[in-house]
Amino acid sequence: MPIGDWQFWVVTVIAIIALYVLYRVLVPRKKGKRTSLTVSAQKRTEHNKNSDNCSC
């Protein structure tokens, strides 16, 4: 193995990057646990819809 040759290291780095990209493409990612959103705002009612002084 020509460890002292710069071309050896360039090709080695390119091969490692290519293997990493191939791994990311072929191996599926784990999906995280989905959570539901919570909203703490008050619901609009008919009384609030017709009011002129809306705090929108």
N, C-alpha and C positions, 0 to 999 in steps of 0.2 A: 504494500500500500504506500503510495507516495504522499505521506502525511505532510511533508514540507512543501508540497506544490500548491500554489494558490488556486489553480484550476480545480483541484480535488475538493477544496473547501467550498468553492462557488457552486459546484455541481451538488455537493452534499447538502448545502443550505437550500438550494432549489428543490431537491428531492424531498427534504423534510417539509417544506412549505406545501409542496404538491400533495404529500400524504395527509397533511392537516386539512387542506381544502377538500380532498376526497372524503375524508372521515366526516367532515361537517355536512357534506352533501348526502352521503349515504346513510348515516346513523341519525334516526329521528330524535328530535329534542324532546325532553320531558316537558309536558305542559303543566304549568302551575295550577294550584287549586283556585278555582274561580269563586269569588264572593259576590254577593249581591250588594248593590249600592243602597245606602240609607240616606234619606233626605229628611232634615228636621224642619223644613218650612211648613207653614200652615197651608191647608188646602183652601182654594178659593170657593166661596159659596155664592149663592145668588145675591145675597145682601152685599157682598164685597164687589161683585161685578158691576152693579148699578150705582155704586157710590161715586161721587164726584171727587172726593179727596182720597185718591188711591195712592198708596205708598210704593208705587211701581218703580 
